[in-house]
Amino acid sequence: FQAHDFHGAHQQGITTPRPAVGMIAAFDVLSTDRAGLERLLRILSERIAFLTRGGRVEQRDARFPPTDSGILGPQVAPDALTITVSVGASLFDQRFGLAAAKPRHLQRMVAFPNDALDAARCHGDLSLQFCANTEGTTIHALRDIIKNTPGLLLLRWKQEGTVPVMAPKADGSTESARNYLGFRDGTANPQADDRQLMQKVVWVDGSEGEPAWARNGSYQAVRIIRNFVERWDRTPLQEQEAIFGRRRDSGAPMSGTVEHDEPHYADDPNGEITALDSHIRLANPRTAGSERNLILRRPFNYSNGVEANGQLDMGLLFIAYQADLEAGFISVQQRLDGEPLEEYIKPVGGGYFFTLPGIQQGDFLGSSLL
Ligand code: HEM
C-alpha cells in the first residue's frame, strides 16, 4: 500500500516508477472566471492530497448520498496512486485572462500525416493522469474528483491502459515490458531516477524563456495510437524487427545481443544492420545535437473492445514528458512521419498539455499561475 507524497517541487506520476494501471482523463473547465478556476484547482489539490495518502471515509447522514462511491470500501488505500494535473492551450483563451501566462510551447495538437484524429477523443482544458497498482483505485479516484467538482469540470474523454510491472531479475538486471506489438518498450528511455538528466530532459527550469510560474512543470504529450494487430500478426518476424530496429524476443538492437546494448549507427551509415527508416533510428538518430530531442516516455497498453469491422481496438496510450514540446515530442514525431511502422498504427486521439509545477503543503496546484 505504497503512498507517493503529492507535495514537492514536481508533481508525481512523471519520474515516479510506472505502476500497472494508467488512465488519462481530459476535461473542459466549466468555471467562467478566475475565481471559479481557483476554486476548482483548490478542490483538485485537496482531493488529490487525500486520495494519494488514503484514509478512512467518514459517512455522515444516511439521508444524504454517500460521501464516497464506496468501491474501495470505507478505508481508501493509497495503492501507489498518483494524479498528475496538466492544462491545455485552451485554458489560456479569453475566459480567465491568462493569455499572457501561456507556456511558450503550449499549443493545440494538430494532425500529423498518418493521424485520423477523432474529435471526441482530443484536446481539453485540463488533463488528469491517474496511475496506480489496480484499476479500482484509478476509477475510484476519477469518480471522487467528478463528484467533488460539479459545475466546474466536464469529462470530455478518457483512455485507460495497463502495463506489466517488471521486477528486477535475480542478477539485478531489468527487462522492459512489452507493448501489444510484442516488442519491449522503454529500453532506451532516459533514466527517470537520474535527477540531473531529468532536469534537462523533463523539467522546465526557467532558462527557456518560459513564464516564471511554469518552472518545475513539464510538457505532456498524449496520443491514443491504435495498433492494427491482426495485420501485424501476419507480418514476417524479420520485417517486424527491421521496422523497429530491434530484436523482438530480447529487445536487443540489431547491432547488439542484449536489450541494453547501445545501438551503433556510426559504422552503419547505409543502414545495412539497422535500417535508416527503422523506428528507433528515426526517433533518436544519436547524432551530435539530437540529445536535445530526448523525451521521457511513460506509456500504457490499451484494449478497448471491437471495431465495427470485427477488428480488435487496441494499441498504445502514448504519454511523454519533456521540457520543450517542440524540441521533444513534435520534432521526434516529425522525424517519424512516413516511417514503415505507420502501416500498422493509427493515432486517433490525444492532446498537448502543460503539467503544473509541484506544490508545498497548504498550497494549491496552479497557485503560481493565478
Ligand atoms: C522506441 C514502439 C510510438 C518515440 C521504441 C521502441 C519500441 C517502440 C518497441 C524500442 C524500445 C525502446 O527504446 O523503447 C512504439 C510503438 C508506437 C510508438 C508500438 C506506437 C504505437 C512512438 C511515438 C514516439 C516514439 C509516437 C514519439 C513521437 C520513441 C523513442 C524511442 C522509441 C524516442 C527511443 C529510441 C532510442 O532512443 O533508441 N518505440 N513506439 N514512439 N520510440 Fe516508439
Boltz pocket constraint, residues with backbone or C-beta under 6 A from the ligand:
constraints:
  - pocket:
      binder: B
      contacts: [[A, 179], [A, 181], [A, 183], [A, 184], [A, 185], [A, 186], [A, 187], [A, 188], [A, 189], [A, 223], [A, 225], [A, 226], [A, 227], [A, 244], [A, 246], [A, 279], [A, 280], [A, 281], [A, 283], [A, 284], [A, 295], [A, 315], [A, 316], [A, 318], [A, 329], [A, 332], [A, 333], [A, 336], [A, 345]]
      max_distance: 6.0
